[in-house]
Amino acid sequence: RIRAMPVDSESPLGREPEQTAQSVLNVIKELVKELRQGQEPPEPIQLDCDFDRDLGFDSLARAELIQRIEHSYP
């Protein structure tokens, strides 16, 4: 699960927490679309989604997601 963490002002990445959360959600949405061959998921993707149950991610999909997030935040 992805959990939003409270942050005092700006995140360590130099972005507002809302921007960071939205950016991560966008990365997740892109990967879900690719895995589902362009089809939208049955439920909206949110930060509290379960990768296995809600998004259907297996270990390879989780590894790909981690890699994409790491590349988004050098």
C-alpha positions as YAML, in Angstrom:
chain: A
units: angstrom
residues:
- id: 1
  name: ARG
  ca: [0.00, 0.00, 0.00]
- id: 2
  name: ILE
  ca: [1.00, 3.56, -0.58]
- id: 3
  name: ARG
  ca: [0.33, 5.81, 2.38]
- id: 4
  name: ALA
  ca: [0.39, 9.58, 2.31]
- id: 5
  name: MET
  ca: [2.70, 10.91, 4.97]
- id: 6
  name: PRO
  ca: [2.20, 14.28, 6.65]
- id: 7
  name: VAL
  ca: [4.91, 16.77, 5.77]
- id: 8
  name: ASP
  ca: [5.47, 20.15, 7.42]
- id: 9
  name: SER
  ca: [6.06, 22.31, 4.36]
- id: 10
  name: GLU
  ca: [7.88, 21.04, 1.30]
- id: 11
  name: SER
  ca: [8.92, 17.49, 0.68]
- id: 12
  name: PRO
  ca: [12.63, 16.67, 0.53]
- id: 13
  name: LEU
  ca: [12.25, 16.49, -3.23]
- id: 14
  name: GLY
  ca: [11.55, 20.21, -3.44]
- id: 15
  name: ARG
  ca: [7.88, 19.69, -4.29]
- id: 16
  name: GLU
  ca: [4.72, 20.28, -2.36]
- id: 17
  name: PRO
  ca: [3.31, 17.04, -0.89]
- id: 18
  name: GLU
  ca: [0.23, 17.27, -3.13]
- id: 19
  name: GLN
  ca: [2.44, 17.56, -6.22]
- id: 20
  name: THR
  ca: [4.49, 14.57, -5.14]
- id: 21
  name: ALA
  ca: [1.39, 12.47, -4.48]
- id: 22
  name: GLN
  ca: [-0.13, 13.41, -7.84]
- id: 23
  name: SER
  ca: [3.14, 12.65, -9.62]
- id: 24
  name: VAL
  ca: [3.33, 9.19, -8.04]
- id: 25
  name: LEU
  ca: [-0.33, 8.55, -8.90]
- id: 26
  name: ASN
  ca: [0.39, 9.48, -12.52]
- id: 27
  name: VAL
  ca: [3.26, 6.97, -12.66]
- id: 28
  name: ILE
  ca: [0.99, 4.28, -11.19]
- id: 29
  name: LYS
  ca: [-1.82, 5.12, -13.64]
- id: 30
  name: GLU
  ca: [0.53, 4.91, -16.63]
- id: 31
  name: LEU
  ca: [1.79, 1.49, -15.55]
- id: 32
  name: VAL
  ca: [-1.73, 0.20, -14.87]
- id: 33
  name: LYS
  ca: [-2.83, 1.30, -18.35]
- id: 34
  name: GLU
  ca: [0.14, -0.49, -19.91]
- id: 35
  name: LEU
  ca: [-0.50, -3.66, -17.93]
- id: 36
  name: ARG
  ca: [-4.21, -3.58, -18.81]
- id: 37
  name: GLN
  ca: [-3.41, -2.87, -22.48]
- id: 38
  name: GLY
  ca: [-4.99, 0.57, -22.46]
- id: 39
  name: GLN
  ca: [-8.12, -0.36, -20.50]
- id: 40
  name: GLU
  ca: [-9.07, 1.72, -17.50]
- id: 41
  name: PRO
  ca: [-9.07, -0.07, -14.14]
- id: 42
  name: PRO
  ca: [-12.51, -0.93, -12.70]
- id: 43
  name: GLU
  ca: [-11.96, 1.37, -9.71]
- id: 44
  name: PRO
  ca: [-10.26, 4.76, -9.46]
- id: 45
  name: ILE
  ca: [-6.60, 4.58, -8.50]
- id: 46
  name: GLN
  ca: [-5.90, 6.20, -5.16]
- id: 47
  name: LEU
  ca: [-2.95, 6.36, -2.80]
- id: 48
  name: ASP
  ca: [-4.47, 3.73, -0.52]
- id: 49
  name: CYS
  ca: [-4.95, 1.12, -3.25]
- id: 50
  name: ASP
  ca: [-3.58, -2.34, -2.59]
- id: 51
  name: PHE
  ca: [-1.15, -3.25, -5.37]
- id: 52
  name: ASP
  ca: [-2.09, -6.93, -5.46]
- id: 53
  name: ARG
  ca: [-5.82, -6.85, -4.77]
- id: 54
  name: ASP
  ca: [-6.91, -3.55, -6.34]
- id: 55
  name: LEU
  ca: [-4.42, -3.11, -9.17]
- id: 56
  name: GLY
  ca: [-3.47, -6.70, -9.96]
- id: 57
  name: PHE
  ca: [0.27, -6.07, -9.63]
- id: 58
  name: ASP
  ca: [2.55, -9.07, -9.40]
- id: 59
  name: SER
  ca: [6.17, -8.92, -8.25]
- id: 60
  name: LEU
  ca: [7.42, -7.84, -11.69]
- id: 61
  name: ALA
  ca: [4.87, -5.02, -11.90]
- id: 62
  name: ARG
  ca: [5.87, -3.81, -8.43]
- id: 63
  name: ALA
  ca: [9.55, -3.88, -9.42]
- id: 64
  name: GLU
  ca: [8.75, -1.90, -12.58]
- id: 65
  name: LEU
  ca: [6.79, 0.64, -10.55]
- id: 66
  name: ILE
  ca: [9.67, 1.13, -8.13]
- id: 67
  name: GLN
  ca: [12.06, 1.64, -11.04]
- id: 68
  name: ARG
  ca: [9.77, 4.22, -12.67]
- id: 69
  name: ILE
  ca: [9.32, 6.15, -9.43]
- id: 70
  name: GLU
  ca: [13.08, 6.14, -8.85]
- id: 71
  name: HIS
  ca: [13.61, 7.55, -12.35]
- id: 72
  name: SER
  ca: [11.01, 10.24, -11.68]
- id: 73
  name: TYR
  ca: [12.95, 11.46, -8.64]
- id: 74
  name: PRO
  ca: [16.67, 11.48, -9.43]
...
